[in-house]
């Protein structure tokens, strides 16, 4: 307790904390900000401990409705994760991209959310291959496309997610059936010609994969190459 008090006093003296909290700031958010400030002072802004603190602060801000502040804290968490993980292909980095994408989706920044979902998918793909983890990210990307009004891209993501979930869990699992139902809802809102075009593009994409070629088709192909992680 004495060490905590000394740390708090040093933070006060260094000007890292405001002397007066904004009116209406809840206790959980104040604790989160103290936690982040102390972790930054003790371990550095690019440490894993600071990333944990920013993640906690982001969750508290999001829980109390401050999505702008939560996104800012989540982005600082992502920066700290990338600096503390030298390879950048570790699951904490992927989780940080996922959290940022969710908050960007809440604010209507669909393109930015897809960029971070794509980066989270690349991390999961490198660590675990195609499976449940990438399927859940595909589901999230399909929902982002659906909210943005891009139904064909949403169908492509949902279909791929259903395929991977069926392969790993079986078609009778609740998660697979829920994904298939969501895909069917989007397909019902699309014309027959558009569905045929999506099916044709999927067939051509599968053929190009067997030949070892790369053709546009997955939602990752909609992500600007300049915004992708370094391979």
C-alpha positions in Angstrom: 0.0 0.0 0.0 2.8 2.4 0.8 4.4 1.7 -2.6 1.1 2.5 -4.3 0.9 5.8 -2.3 4.4 6.7 -3.3 3.7 5.9 -6.9 0.5 8.0 -6.8 2.4 10.9 -5.2 5.1 10.8 -7.8 2.5 10.8 -10.5 0.9 13.9 -8.9 4.2 15.6 -8.7 5.2 14.8 -12.3 1.9 16.2 -13.7 0.9 12.9 -15.3 -2.5 13.0 -13.6 -5.0 15.9 -13.5 -5.5 17.5 -10.1 -9.3 17.7 -10.7 -11.2 14.9 -12.5 -13.9 15.9 -15.0 -17.3 16.0 -13.4 -19.2 12.8 -13.7 -16.1 10.6 -14.1 -17.0 7.2 -12.5 -14.7 5.4 -10.1 -13.9 2.6 -12.5 -12.7 5.0 -15.1 -10.6 6.9 -12.6 -9.0 3.7 -11.4 -8.3 2.7 -15.1 -6.6 6.0 -15.7 -4.5 5.7 -12.6 -3.6 2.2 -13.6 -2.5 3.3 -17.1 -0.5 6.2 -15.7 1.3 4.1 -13.1 2.0 1.3 -15.6 3.4 3.8 -18.1 5.6 5.4 -15.4 6.9 2.1 -14.0 7.4 0.1 -17.2 7.4 2.5 -20.1 4.7 3.3 -22.7 5.6 0.4 -25.0 5.6 -2.4 -22.4 3.3 -5.3 -22.0 2.2 -4.0 -18.6 1.2 -0.6 -20.2 -0.7 -2.5 -22.9 -2.7 -4.4 -20.2 -3.5 -1.1 -18.4 -4.7 0.6 -21.6 -6.8 -2.5 -22.4 -8.4 -2.3 -19.0 -9.0 1.5 -19.4 -10.5 0.9 -22.8 -13.0 -1.7 -21.5 -14.1 0.6 -18.6 -14.6 3.6 -21.0 -16.6 1.4 -23.4 -18.7 0.0 -20.6 -19.7 3.5 -19.5 -20.5 4.7 -23.1 -17.3 6.7 -23.9 -16.5 5.0 -27.2 -14.2 7.8 -28.4 -12.1 7.6 -25.3 -12.3 3.8 -25.4 -11.0 3.8 -29.0 -8.1 6.1 -28.1 -7.1 3.8 -25.3 -7.5 0.7 -27.5 -5.2 2.3 -30.1 -2.6 3.0 -27.4 -2.9 -0.6 -26.3 -2.4 -1.8 -29.9 0.7 0.4 -30.2 2.1 -1.0 -26.9 1.4 -4.6 -28.0 3.2 -4.1 -31.3 6.2 -2.5 -29.5 6.4 -5.2 -26.8 5.9 -8.1 -29.3 8.9 -7.9 -31.7 7.5 -10.4 -34.2 4.0 -8.8 -34.3 2.5 -12.2 -35.1 1.4 -13.0 -31.5 -2.1 -13.4 -30.3 -2.1 -10.3 -28.0 -1.5 -8.2 -31.1 -4.3 -9.9 -33.0 -6.7 -9.3 -30.0 -5.7 -5.7 -29.9 -6.5 -5.3 -33.6 -9.9 -7.0 -32.9 -10.7 -4.6 -30.1 -9.9 -1.6 -32.2 -12.0 -2.9 -35.0 -15.0 -3.4 -32.8 -14.8 0.2 -31.5 -14.3 1.6 -35.0 -17.4 -0.4 -36.1 -19.4 1.2 -33.2 -18.4 4.6 -34.5 -19.3 3.8 -38.1 -15.7 3.7 -39.4 -16.3 0.6 -41.5 -13.2 0.8 -43.7 -10.9 1.2 -40.8 -12.6 -1.6 -39.0 -12.1 -3.9 -42.0 -8.4 -3.0 -42.0 -7.9 -4.0 -38.4 -10.0 -7.1 -38.9 -7.8 -8.1 -41.8 -4.7 -7.6 -39.6 -6.3 -9.7 -36.8 -7.1 -12.4 -39.4 -3.5 -12.5 -40.7 -2.3 -13.1 -37.1 -4.8 -15.9 -36.5 -4.0 -17.4 -39.9 -0.3 -17.5 -39.2 -0.7 -19.0 -35.7 -3.5 -21.4 -36.2 -4.4 -21.7 -39.9 -7.9 -21.6 -41.4 -10.3 -22.6 -38.7 -12.6 -21.4 -36.0 -10.6 -18.3 -35.2 -10.5 -17.0 -38.8 -14.1 -18.0 -39.2 -15.2 -15.7 -36.3 -13.2 -12.8 -37.9 -14.9 -13.6 -41.2 -18.3 -13.4 -39.5 -17.4 -10.0 -38.0 -16.2 -8.8 -41.4 -19.4 -9.9 -43.0 -21.4 -7.9 -40.5 -19.3 -4.8 -41.2 -19.8 -5.2 -44.9 -23.5 -5.7 -44.3 -23.7 -2.5 -42.2 -21.8 -0.7 -45.0 -24.3 -1.9 -47.6 -21.9 -4.2 -49.4 -24.0 -7.3 -49.5 -22.0 -9.3 -52.0 -18.9 -9.0 -49.9 -20.9 -9.8 -46.8 -22.2 -13.0 -48.5 -18.7 -14.0 -49.5 -17.4 -13.6 -45.9 -20.4 -15.4 -44.4 -20.1 -18.3 -46.8 -16.4 -18.8 -46.0 -17.1 -18.6 -42.3 -19.9 -21.2 -42.5 -17.5 -23.4 -44.5 -14.7 -23.2 -41.9 -17.1 -23.7 -38.9 -18.7 -26.7 -40.6 -15.3 -28.2 -41.2 -14.2 -27.7 -37.5 -17.4 -28.0 -35.6 -19.9 -29.8 -37.9 -23.1 -28.3 -39.4 -25.2 -29.3 -36.4 -23.3 -27.0 -34.0 -25.1 -23.9 -32.8 -22.4 -21.5 -34.0 -22.4 -23.0 -37.5 -26.2 -22.9 -37.7 -26.3 -19.3 -36.5 -23.7 -18.3 -39.1 -25.7 -20.1 -41.8 -28.9 -18.3 -40.8 -27.1 -14.9 -40.9 -25.8 -15.7 -44.4 -29.3 -16.8 -45.6 -30.7 -13.5 -44.4 -28.3 -11.5 -46.5 -28.8 -13.8 -49.5 -32.5 -13.3 -49.3 -32.0 -9.6 -49.7 -29.9 -10.0 -52.9 -31.1 -10.7 -56.4 -30.7 -14.0 -58.1 -28.2 -12.5 -60.6 -26.0 -11.1 -57.9 -26.0 -14.5 -56.1 -25.0 -16.3 -59.3 -22.2 -13.8 -59.7 -20.9 -14.4 -56.2 -21.1 -18.1 -56.7 -19.2 -17.8 -59.9 -16.5 -15.6 -58.3 -16.2 -18.1 -55.4 -15.8 -21.0 -57.9 -13.1 -19.1 -59.8 -11.4 -18.2 -56.5 -11.2 -21.8 -55.4 -9.8 -22.8 -58.8 -7.1 -20.1 -58.5 -6.2 -21.3 -55.0 -5.7 -24.9 -56.3 -3.3 -23.5 -59.0 -1.4 -21.4 -56.5 -2.6 -18.1 -57.9 -4.0 -15.1 -56.1 -7.2 -13.5 -57.4 -9.5 -11.0 -55.7 -12.4 -12.6 -53.8 -11.9 -12.5 -50.0 -12.6 -9.5 -47.9 -8.9 -9.1 -47.3 -8.6 -8.1 -50.9 -10.6 -4.9 -50.1 -8.0 -3.8 -47.6 -5.5 -1.3 -49.0 -2.1 -2.9 -49.2 -0.3 0.1 -47.7 -2.3 -0.4 -44.5 -1.5 -4.1 -44.0 1.0 -5.3 -41.5 4.5 -6.0 -42.6 4.7 -9.5 -43.8 
